Amino acid sequence: MDNIITYAEQTLDTFAVRPFCDVDSLILSCVAYLDLPRELSDAHSWKGLPLRELFRAEHFDRLFSVTFAPDRTKMLLTAVAASPRFRDVRVMGYVSKLDKAQEKQFSAMTFRLAPRLSYIAFRGTDGTVVGWKEDFNMAFRSPIPSQEEAIRYLTTAGRHCRGEILLGGHSKGGNLAVYAAMSAVSIYQQRISLIYEHDGPGFLEETLQKPGF
């Protein structure tokens, strides 16, 4: 059965030939689960580095440390690092914050797909206890710390990326993408063309009633 790995292996057209779609969004939302070490310093900055440069065997233990399916995530990274569709996409602005006191697990990275098109991916719940606890907090609390962090991240990314912005994420990451978009100031909202929410949890009724939503 085909899945996102076979799609990455077989879909070789660049984004200039075949436009970005929801499957591409899901792939980048899964790449956002990688835990990038400090040695990949350009990915932590807004200079960025090509996605293919993430495929470093010496960092495999760290890269897949918080994913739920390390072997399959490694297969996905192998496919995108080799693919002419994904390998030259620039990865930048990586952040990862874990705060037990605030019960916050937040991570995001930005992918420059073209000079004036960027995709911001928010990581979903990872394998940490803090991440799971924050998930439970979403059932009765709004905003949670990661939602507030997502707004700040979108603002920062908006200052560093030109042109059109796409947002997305898997699981909690999808929720963060929607929350950041609905809460951003208009100068950044106007640049958002699509939000991809891949199987994310919903919102409290009070959040649904806000004008931004």
Secondary structure, 3 states (H helix, E strand, C coil): CCCHHHHHHHCCCCCCCCCCCHHHHHHHHHHCCCCCCCCCHHHHCCCCEEHHHHCCHHHHHHHCCCCCCHHHHHHHHHHHHHCCCCCCCEEEEEEEEEECCCCEEEEEEEEEEECCEEEEEECCCCCCHHHHHHHHHCCCCCCCHHHHHHHHHHHHHHHHCCCEEEEEEECHHHHHHHHHHHHCCHHHHCCEEEEEEECCCCCCHHHHCCCCC
